[in-house]
Amino acid sequence: MTATRIPFMSLKPGEDGPAVDAAIRRVVDRGWFVLGPEVESFERAFAHASGAQFGIGVGTGTDALVLILKALGIGRGDEVITTPLSAAYTALAVMIVGARPVFVDLDPQRLTLDPAAVEAAIGPDTAAIIPVHLYGQPAAMDELAAMATRHDLAMIEDCCQAHLATFRGRPVGSFSVAAAYSFYPTKNLGALGDGGAITTNDAELAAKLKRLRNGGQTDRYHHGEPGINSRLDEIQAAILLARLEFLPRWTEQRRTLAAVYRRELIGSGVVVPPELDPGHVYHLFPVRSSAREALRAKLDEAGIETLIHYPVPIPRQPALASESPAACPVADQVCAEIFSLPLYPSMPETHAVEVARAIHVAS
Ligand SMILES: *Cc1c(COP(=O)(O)O)cnc(C)c1O
């Protein structure tokens, strides 16, 4: 066994270290830890950076989706069309509110919802569509948003892997009634723990979401509606506010590393998904190979860490066994072939070149 030379990612603060330390110190010294000035400042700054009017800090990305669905009154008896290829939390959020996730297959190029398949799945119980901008690649939002409008359905974007991404120049999240973000440590904007946010341009919905994340309180200890308890900590908000300054550059670094991979992987035997929009923010850099397991084993021997996002289509997870298993052959094949290469903002470009070289040798 060789020691890992090229890690999949690094979560330790780097150039942002001093700013992160100062943010933590500020909160500790103030002695105010939940729903305070840091959360308010971060909500404003994050909404602005995401091209939205309002931001609502919440506990996780999953909660962000749950709260949006709740606020829109989506629950038992409703169907929500979503993707078979994502973190399972996208579909679990739908199940948490008692609605039924309906999975439709992927556009084989984008690996996001196929608009034609969505259209075919719309029925009398359909209440919403949740596309996921998977790996940082924006879904086909022009067609999907037009379809939601045409059928009078709620559009909710899962932006958990797509901070600052744009679709044809327009910010992701802006195609929806409300969009969900996660600040889980591995995301493009990560906290030092859990965190999430919702963005929206609807003032009334924003006010409702702020009540619902805090037990439905209208005033202290007065619960006007049944909310949940899902708040963003002051410490995490302060850290996120500090890191938000770095995010545009970190996003550029991700894009640069992706360009190196694209160039270096030509003729290597792995399939590199095409970049369909310069607004892609490369949360991950997945490639495909029909000999995935052998290839990953050789990379592992060479000290290169890779991961699979995701090994099982969501409708095939045991947790979803109560749902009718949707036929999603594209997702099935993608899950059998895909794996993600190391990529994080401070990764040296030489590492990307080395990974690519190892793939050429191994395949
Ligand atoms: C991470 C993620 C989530 C869940 O976010 P949490 O903060 O972990 O709850 C949902 N959807 C997608 C696409 C994600 O990547």
The ligand as an SDF file (V2000), in Angstrom:
LIG
                    3D

 15 15  0  0  0  0  0  0  0  0999 V2000
  -25.5010   17.7390   -0.7030 C   0  0  0  0  0  0  0  0  0  0  0  0
  -26.7310   17.6570   -1.5000 C   0  0  0  0  0  0  0  0  0  0  0  0
  -27.9990   17.6750   -0.9110 C   0  0  0  0  0  0  0  0  0  0  0  0
  -28.2130   17.6170    0.5610 C   0  0  0  0  0  0  0  0  0  0  0  0
  -27.6000   18.6720    1.2510 O   0  0  0  0  0  0  0  0  0  0  0  0
  -27.3210   18.4600    2.8360 P   0  0  0  0  0  0  0  0  0  0  0  0
  -26.8220   19.8100    3.2740 O   0  0  0  0  0  0  0  0  0  0  0  0
  -26.2930   17.3870    2.9740 O   0  0  0  0  0  0  0  0  0  0  0  0
  -28.6200   18.1080    3.4600 O   0  0  0  0  0  0  0  0  0  0  0  0
  -29.1070   17.6710   -1.7380 C   0  0  0  0  0  0  0  0  0  0  0  0
  -28.9750   17.6460   -3.0810 N   0  0  0  0  0  0  0  0  0  0  0  0
  -27.7700   17.6090   -3.6760 C   0  0  0  0  0  0  0  0  0  0  0  0
  -27.6960   17.5920   -5.1630 C   0  0  0  0  0  0  0  0  0  0  0  0
  -26.6020   17.5980   -2.9100 C   0  0  0  0  0  0  0  0  0  0  0  0
  -25.4140   17.5460   -3.5230 O   0  0  0  0  0  0  0  0  0  0  0  0
  1  2  1  0
  2  3  1  0
  2 14  2  0
  3  4  1  0
  3 10  2  0
  4  5  1  0
  5  6  1  0
  6  7  2  0
  6  8  1  0
  6  9  1  0
 10 11  1  0
 11 12  2  0
 12 13  1  0
 12 14  1  0
 14 15  1  0
M  END
$$$$
